[in-house]
Amino acid sequence: MEWVLFIFALYGAYVLWNGILKGGLLNIQIPFVTNRGLLAVKAAWYLILVEDDATAEEANVAVSYMNIDMEADMIRAAQDFIQMCYGGKQLPLIAEARAKGFEG
């Protein structure tokens, strides 16, 4: 009977350790649920930069450095832009950005 408890304890330790390694257990700040969320933020910033008279090449270089570790204020600004201009829809935003030269 003791070996059954030992096996359950080992399995529990394995599940806990696996959760910690994948970041799902202790990672509290997960800014993007999907890759499309990051793509939408990059596309939003691309359109913002292009509207502020940046060239397509300059805007693509600027957004290429964005990753999941960017400032929360940048994410919120992009979310506000998407909500205001596209009603919160990501796909039309990404399509328009790609039509204007977005390479993300």
C-alpha positions in Angstrom: 0.0 0.0 0.0 2.9 2.3 0.7 4.3 1.9 -2.8 1.0 3.2 -4.2 1.2 6.4 -2.2 4.8 6.7 -3.2 3.8 6.4 -6.9 1.1 9.1 -6.5 3.6 11.4 -4.7 6.0 10.9 -7.6 3.3 11.6 -10.2 2.2 14.8 -8.3 5.8 16.0 -8.1 6.2 15.3 -11.9 3.0 17.3 -12.7 4.1 20.2 -10.4 7.6 20.3 -11.9 6.3 20.1 -15.4 3.9 23.0 -14.7 6.7 25.1 -13.4 9.0 24.4 -16.3 6.3 25.4 -18.9 5.6 28.6 -17.0 1.9 28.0 -16.6 2.1 27.6 -12.8 4.3 30.5 -11.7 4.1 32.8 -14.7 1.7 35.4 -13.6 1.9 38.0 -16.4 1.0 36.4 -19.7 0.5 39.4 -22.1 -0.6 37.4 -25.1 -2.8 34.3 -25.2 -2.1 33.7 -28.9 0.5 34.6 -31.4 -2.2 36.6 -33.2 -2.4 38.9 -30.2 1.3 39.8 -30.6 0.8 40.1 -34.4 -2.2 42.4 -33.8 -0.1 44.7 -31.5 2.7 44.8 -34.0 0.2 45.6 -36.8 -1.4 48.3 -34.8 2.0 49.9 -34.0 2.9 49.6 -37.7 -0.2 51.5 -38.7 0.4 54.1 -36.0 3.9 54.7 -37.2 2.9 54.8 -40.9 0.2 57.4 -40.0 2.9 59.4 -38.3 4.8 59.7 -41.6 7.2 56.8 -41.1 8.1 54.8 -44.2 7.0 51.2 -44.5 10.6 50.0 -44.1 11.1 52.1 -41.0 7.9 50.9 -39.4 8.7 47.3 -40.2 12.1 47.6 -38.6 10.6 49.3 -35.5 7.9 46.6 -35.0 10.3 43.8 -35.7 12.0 44.4 -32.3 8.7 44.0 -30.4 8.2 40.8 -28.5 6.2 39.5 -25.6 8.3 41.4 -23.1 7.3 44.9 -24.3 5.9 47.5 -22.0 2.3 47.2 -20.8 1.6 50.8 -21.9 2.5 49.9 -25.5 0.1 46.9 -25.4 -2.7 49.1 -23.9 -2.1 51.8 -26.5 -2.4 49.2 -29.3 -5.5 47.7 -27.7 -7.1 51.2 -27.5 -6.2 51.8 -31.2 -7.7 48.5 -32.2 -10.9 49.1 -30.2 -11.3 52.7 -31.5 -10.5 52.1 -35.2 -11.6 48.5 -35.8 -14.2 47.8 -33.1 -11.8 45.4 -31.4 -11.4 43.1 -34.4 -7.9 41.9 -35.1 -8.1 40.4 -38.5 -9.3 43.5 -40.4 -6.5 45.4 -38.6 -3.9 42.9 -39.7 -5.2 42.8 -43.2 -5.1 46.6 -43.6 -1.6 46.7 -42.2 -0.4 44.0 -44.6 -2.0 45.9 -47.5 0.1 48.9 -46.5 3.3 46.9 -46.4 3.4 45.3 -43.0 5.7 42.2 -43.0 4.9 40.9 -39.6 
